[in-house]
Amino acid sequence: MEAFRIPFREIAASPKLLRVDADDSALELVAKRSMMYDQCGIEIAFSKPSRKRFFSLVKRLDLADHFAGGRSYAVGSLRIGGAFKRLRRTAMEREIGEALRTIQPNLKVNLEQPDVTFLCIISSRGFLLGEVRHSRVPGLIASRRPRKRPVFHPSTMQPKLARCLVNLARASEGSLFLDPFCGVGGILLEAAAVRCEAVGVDTDPRMLKGARANLRHYGVDAAGLIVGDALRTPIRSVHSVATDPPYGREASTRGRRLHTLLGDFLHSAYALLSEGGHLCICCPSDVQLTRMAKTAGFELVESHLVYVHRSLSRRILVLTKR
């Protein structure tokens, strides 16, 4: 939403649930861009953790707008973090369905192809009733996994996280996007899939050949694939950069020490990035990248830690140039 300059306000964030105040038009964008969701939709009612209060609220709802052009519905439920363990989800779904029929007597239940799908989310913070507008396409992530591609490399990032990096870099459709350590194109693929003008740089021509094969396998292409050094790219200015520099057992730093490589790259990236642009970069959690980034002139926007395996956790930094 920030990439597309859609105003929004975060209401509450908790594991598996994000509530945001924004225009309805943001829903389609979130559904199209994110791989970090299962369902998204419109919040209808929220009650603090009291079943009696929740159903009192549901029975007073005006749902006319939610049934415009539709007459059938289904009710699902989701429990987060073991909240209200004694409360049976099927009982909640049935009670909500009965309440809805009281409000709209002509409604019919259709579990296969309903006109409207309602979801009740049960959490320690309360009960939420919403209308599901978008669900993630089944199998989308599985079909894009590295081993499903024509060219595989062990250091390639999984598609869900790669898409997340593109979004964290605030890359917008039609804008120039750069991955200066692109390898066989895991991050580049996700940038091209959301219609960025994606450019990849790598020192190894074989990696770039693999990246082109992988992109074309999924019906997209890069705006450019360049054999070159990430510290001296021919690109003069770019608004969004997302990258996963080499640091794992299967990656090559071409003889450079990792700290030196990252420090030098951050300085060159700062010169490359346009004012207000964002860089999303990964590194091992034991690398003091935040300090190096501030030395290079960047401002830290956000930081996340992602477990990979016993010997590696990734630190994901989002940096901006002010």
C-alpha positions in Angstrom: 0.0 0.0 0.0 2.9 2.3 0.7 4.4 1.5 -2.7 1.1 2.6 -4.4 0.6 5.5 -2.0 -2.7 4.2 -0.7 -3.5 5.8 2.7 -4.0 3.3 5.6 -3.9 3.0 9.3 -2.9 -0.1 11.2 -5.6 -0.9 13.8 -4.0 -4.1 15.3 -1.4 -6.7 14.4 -1.1 -10.1 15.9 0.0 -13.5 14.7 -2.1 -14.5 11.7 -4.3 -11.4 11.7 -3.7 -7.8 10.6 -6.5 -5.3 10.8 -6.1 -2.1 8.7 -8.3 0.9 8.1 -8.0 1.6 4.4 -10.1 2.1 1.3 -11.8 -1.1 -0.2 -9.7 -0.7 -3.3 -6.6 -1.7 -1.3 -7.9 -5.3 -1.0 -7.3 -6.3 -4.7 -3.8 -4.8 -4.5 -3.0 -6.8 -1.4 -4.4 -10.0 -2.9 -2.4 -9.5 -6.1 0.9 -8.5 -4.4 1.2 -10.5 -1.2 2.0 -14.2 -0.7 1.9 -13.8 3.0 -1.9 -14.2 3.4 -4.5 -16.9 3.2 -7.6 -14.7 3.0 -8.4 -11.0 3.1 -11.6 -9.1 3.2 -13.9 -6.6 4.8 -14.3 -6.4 8.6 -17.9 -6.3 9.5 -17.9 -6.5 13.3 -15.4 -6.9 16.1 -16.1 -7.6 19.8 -13.9 -7.9 22.8 -13.6 -11.6 24.0 -17.2 -12.1 25.1 -19.3 -14.5 23.1 -22.6 -12.9 24.4 -21.5 -9.4 23.4 -20.3 -10.7 20.0 -23.7 -12.3 19.1 -25.6 -9.3 20.4 -23.5 -7.2 18.0 -24.0 -9.7 15.0 -27.8 -9.7 15.5 -27.9 -5.9 15.0 -25.9 -5.8 11.8 -27.1 -4.3 8.5 -25.7 -6.7 5.9 -27.6 -5.4 2.8 -24.4 -4.1 1.1 -22.7 -7.5 1.6 -25.5 -9.3 -0.2 -25.9 -7.0 -3.2 -26.6 -9.3 -6.1 -26.2 -12.5 -4.0 -28.5 -14.7 -2.0 -26.3 -17.6 -0.9 -23.7 -17.7 1.8 -21.2 -19.8 3.8 -19.7 -19.3 7.2 -16.2 -20.4 8.1 -14.1 -19.9 11.3 -10.5 -19.7 12.3 -9.0 -20.0 15.8 -5.8 -18.2 16.5 -3.3 -19.3 19.1 -5.5 -21.8 20.9 -7.9 -19.1 22.1 -11.2 -20.3 23.6 -10.3 -23.9 23.3 -13.6 -25.1 24.8 -15.6 -23.2 22.2 -16.4 -25.4 19.2 -15.9 -23.7 15.9 -18.7 -25.6 14.3 -21.1 -24.3 17.0 -19.9 -20.8 16.3 -20.5 -21.2 12.6 -23.9 -22.6 13.1 -24.9 -19.8 15.5 -23.6 -17.1 13.1 -25.5 -18.7 10.3 -28.8 -18.7 12.3 -28.2 -15.0 13.2 -27.6 -14.2 9.5 -30.9 -15.9 8.5 -32.7 -13.8 11.2 -31.3 -10.7 9.6 -31.8 -11.8 6.0 -34.6 -14.4 5.9 -34.2 -15.1 2.1 -30.6 -16.3 2.5 -29.6 -19.8 1.6 -26.6 -21.8 2.7 -24.2 -22.9 -0.1 -21.0 -24.5 1.0 -19.7 -25.2 -2.5 -20.1 -21.9 -4.4 -21.6 -19.3 -2.1 -22.2 -15.7 -3.3 -20.8 -14.4 0.0 -18.3 -16.1 2.4 -18.2 -15.0 6.0 -15.3 -15.8 8.3 -15.3 -15.7 12.1 -11.8 -15.3 13.6 -11.5 -16.3 17.2 -8.5 -14.8 19.1 -7.5 -13.9 22.6 -8.2 -10.3 21.7 -11.8 -10.9 20.7 -14.2 -12.2 18.0 -14.1 -10.8 14.4 -16.7 -11.3 11.7 -15.6 -10.4 8.2 -16.5 -11.0 4.5 -13.9 -12.8 2.6 -13.1 -11.0 -0.7 -9.9 -12.8 -1.8 -8.3 -16.1 -1.1 -4.8 -17.1 -2.1 -4.7 -19.2 -5.2 -4.2 -22.9 -4.2 -0.8 -24.3 -5.3 0.6 -20.9 -6.3 3.6 -21.0 -4.0 4.2 -24.7 -4.6 4.3 -24.2 -8.4 7.0 -21.6 -8.0 9.4 -23.4 -5.6 13.0 -23.4 -6.7 13.1 -27.1 -7.6 10.1 -26.7 -9.9 12.1 -24.3 -12.1 14.2 -25.2 -15.1 17.4 -24.0 -13.4 17.9 -24.7 -9.7 20.5 -23.3 -7.3 20.7 -24.2 -3.6 21.0 -20.6 -2.5 17.8 -19.5 -4.2 15.2 -17.9 -1.9 11.8 -19.5 -1.5 9.1 -17.6 -3.5 7.0 -16.4 -0.5 10.0 -14.7 1.1 11.3 -13.4 -2.2 7.9 -11.7 -2.9 8.0 -10.3 0.6 11.3 -8.7 -0.1 10.0 -7.1 -3.3 7.0 -5.7 -1.4 9.2 -4.5 1.5 11.3 -2.5 -1.0 8.0 -0.7 -1.9 8.4 -1.7 -5.6 5.5 -0.3 -7.7 4.2 -1.6 -11.0 6.1 -0.2 -13.9 8.9 1.2 -11.8 12.6 0.2 -12.2 13.6 -2.6 -9.8 17.1 -3.9 -9.2 18.5 -7.1 -7.7 22.3 -6.6 -7.9 23.1 -10.2 -6.7 20.3 -11.9 -8.7 21.7 -15.4 -9.2 19.2 -17.6 -11.0 16.5 -15.0 -10.5 14.4 -15.9 -7.4 13.7 -12.4 -6.3 13.8 -11.1 -9.9 11.0 -13.5 -10.8 8.7 -12.1 -8.1 9.5 -8.5 -9.2 8.7 -9.3 -12.8 5.5 -11.1 -11.8 4.1 -8.0 -10.2 5.0 -6.0 -13.4 8.1 -4.1 -12.2 10.7 -3.3 -14.8 13.1 -5.8 -13.2 16.8 -5.7 -13.8 19.3 -8.3 -12.5 23.0 -8.1 -12.1 25.4 -11.0 -11.5 29.1 -11.7 -12.0 28.4 -15.2 -13.4 26.9 -15.4 -17.0 25.7 -18.9 -16.3 23.6 -17.6 -13.4 22.0 -15.0 -15.7 21.3 -17.6 -18.3 19.5 -19.6 -15.6 17.6 -16.6 -14.5 16.3 -15.9 -18.0 15.2 -19.5 -18.4 13.4 -19.4 -15.0 11.6 -16.2 -15.8 10.5 -17.3 -19.2 9.2 -20.6 -17.7 6.7 -18.5 -15.7 5.8 -16.3 -18.7 7.7 -13.2 -17.6 10.9 -11.5 -18.6 13.5 -9.1 -17.1 13.9 -5.6 -18.4 17.6 -6.4 -18.3 20.1 -9.0 -17.2 23.6 -7.7 -16.8 26.9 -9.4 -16.4 28.7 -7.2 -13.9 29.7 -6.2 -10.4 27.1 -5.3 -7.8 29.4 -2.5 -6.6 29.7 -0.9 -10.0 26.4 -1.4 -11.9 25.7 0.5 -15.1 22.3 1.6 -13.6 22.5 5.2 -12.6 19.3 5.6 -10.5 16.7 3.2 -9.1 13.8 3.6 -6.7 13.6 0.0 -5.4 16.3 -2.6 -4.6 15.8 -6.0 -3.0 18.6 -8.5 -2.8 20.1 -11.5 -1.0 23.9 -11.1 -1.2 26.0 -14.3 -1.2 26.9 -15.7 2.2 25.7 -19.3 2.5 27.7 -22.5 1.9 26.5 -22.7 -1.7 27.1 -19.0 -2.5 30.3 -17.4 -3.8 31.6 -14.0 -2.7 34.4 -14.1 -5.3 37.1 -14.0 -2.7 35.8 -11.0 -0.9 35.3 -11.1 2.8 31.5 -10.9 3.6 31.8 -7.8 5.8 33.9 -6.0 3.2 31.5 -6.9 0.4 28.4 -5.8 2.3 30.0 -2.5 3.5 31.2 -1.6 0.0 27.8 -2.6 -1.5 25.9 -0.4 1.0 27.9 2.7 0.0 27.4 2.0 -3.7 23.7 1.3 -3.2 23.2 4.6 -1.4 24.7 6.4 -4.3 22.5 4.4 -6.7 19.2 4.8 -4.8 16.9 7.8 -5.6 15.7 10.1 -2.8 13.0 8.3 -0.8 13.8 5.0 -2.4 14.0 1.7 -0.5 16.6 -1.0 -0.2 15.6 -4.4 1.2 18.6 -6.6 2.0 19.3 -9.9 3.8 22.3 -11.0 5.7 23.2 -13.5 8.5 21.9 -12.4 11.9 25.4 -12.1 13.4 26.5 -9.4 10.9 26.2 -5.9 12.2 24.5 -4.7 9.0 22.4 -2.0 10.7 25.5 -0.1 11.9 27.1 -0.5 8.5 23.9 0.8 6.8 23.8 3.9 9.0 27.5 4.5 8.3 26.7 4.5 4.6 23.9 7.1 5.2 20.8 5.0 5.2 17.9 5.3 7.6 16.5 2.1 9.1 12.8 1.6 8.3 12.2 -1.9 9.7 14.1 -5.1 10.7 13.0 -8.7 10.8 14.6 -12.0 11.8 13.8 -15.2 9.8 15.0 -18.6 10.9 16.4 -20.7 8.0 18.1 -23.7 9.6 20.2 -24.6 12.7 23.3 -22.7 11.5 21.6 -19.7 9.8 19.0 -17.1 10.7 18.5 -14.2 8.2 18.3 -10.6 9.2 16.1 -8.6 6.8 16.6 -4.9 6.8 14.5 -2.3 5.0 16.5 0.9 4.5 15.6 4.2 2.9 17.5 7.2 1.5 16.3 10.5 2.9 
